[in-house]
Amino acid sequence: MNSIQLTGRLGKDPELRNTSSGLPVCSLALAVSAGKNETMWVTVVCWDKQATLAKEYLLKGAMIGVTGQLQLRKYTDKAGLERSSTEVKVQTLDFLSPKATKTAEDAPFFDDEIPF
């Protein structure tokens, strides 16, 4: 079984792009507590309507919960080198912070030094 659940805060604003076929995809940088004074950064990927909603409503510092599948993605970078990336493909995305009405820099729930 390949299932993962994570709760954390976004380290930057969501990045929305479209595939060549026009399908929206959104990447999120999620800071997850990995123990006392330790933070693990996880790339989380949302597709289609979830991607659009994440871009519309989430800002840097927002707390979210995700359930999804861990996946390994292989690609070739601009220099022609083969790379791999581990990320979470989202099945369920829960917004745990109220909708932000300020800019990400002014969001009262984010501290640049400690992501929790």
C-alpha positions in Angstrom: 0.0 0.0 0.0 1.3 3.4 -1.0 -0.4 6.0 1.2 1.0 9.0 3.1 -0.6 11.7 5.3 1.2 14.9 6.2 0.4 18.2 8.0 2.5 21.2 7.7 2.9 24.8 6.5 3.7 26.1 3.0 7.1 27.5 2.7 6.2 29.6 -0.4 3.2 30.5 -2.4 1.8 27.7 -4.6 3.2 27.5 -8.1 0.5 26.8 -10.8 1.4 25.7 -14.3 -0.4 23.8 -17.1 0.7 20.6 -18.8 1.1 20.5 -22.6 -2.5 19.2 -22.7 -3.8 22.1 -20.6 -4.3 20.3 -17.3 -3.5 22.5 -14.3 -0.8 21.2 -11.9 0.3 23.0 -8.7 3.5 22.4 -6.7 3.6 23.1 -3.0 6.7 23.2 -0.7 5.4 21.8 2.6 7.4 22.1 5.8 6.7 19.2 8.1 8.0 18.7 11.6 10.5 15.9 11.7 11.3 16.0 15.4 12.4 18.6 17.9 13.9 21.6 16.0 13.9 19.6 12.7 12.0 20.4 9.6 11.5 18.2 6.6 10.6 19.8 3.2 8.3 17.8 1.0 7.2 18.6 -2.5 3.4 18.1 -2.8 1.7 18.1 -6.2 -2.0 18.8 -6.8 -3.8 18.3 -10.2 -6.8 19.7 -12.0 -9.4 21.4 -9.7 -7.3 20.9 -6.5 -4.4 22.7 -8.3 -6.6 25.7 -9.2 -8.1 25.9 -5.6 -4.7 25.7 -4.0 -3.4 28.6 -6.1 -6.5 30.6 -5.4 -6.7 30.2 -1.7 -3.3 29.2 -0.3 -0.4 31.5 0.6 3.0 31.0 2.1 2.6 30.0 5.7 -0.8 28.4 5.3 -1.3 25.2 7.3 -2.6 22.2 5.2 -3.1 18.5 5.5 -2.6 16.2 2.6 -3.3 12.5 2.0 -1.7 11.0 -1.1 0.7 8.7 -2.7 4.5 8.9 -2.6 5.9 8.9 -6.1 9.3 9.0 -7.8 9.5 11.2 -10.8 12.4 11.0 -13.3 13.3 13.8 -15.7 16.1 15.3 -17.7 17.2 18.8 -16.6 18.2 21.7 -18.9 21.8 20.5 -18.9 20.8 17.1 -20.1 21.4 15.3 -16.8 19.0 12.7 -15.6 17.4 13.6 -12.3 14.9 12.1 -9.9 12.5 13.7 -7.5 10.4 12.2 -4.7 7.0 14.0 -4.2 3.5 13.4 -2.9 0.7 13.2 -5.4 -2.3 14.6 -3.5 -5.6 12.7 -3.3 -7.1 14.8 -0.5 -6.1 18.4 0.4 -7.4 20.0 3.6 -7.1 23.7 4.2 -6.4 24.1 8.0 -5.8 27.8 8.1 -8.5 30.4 7.5 -8.5 32.0 4.0 -5.7 34.5 3.9 -6.9 38.0 3.0 -3.5 39.7 3.3 -0.3 39.2 1.3 1.9 36.3 2.2 4.5 38.6 3.8 1.8 40.1 6.1 0.2 36.8 7.0 0.0 36.7 10.9 0.4 33.0 11.1 3.8 32.7 9.5 7.3 33.2 11.0 10.2 33.2 8.6 12.5 31.6 11.1 10.3 28.7 12.3 7.7 27.2 9.9 5.5 25.9 12.8 
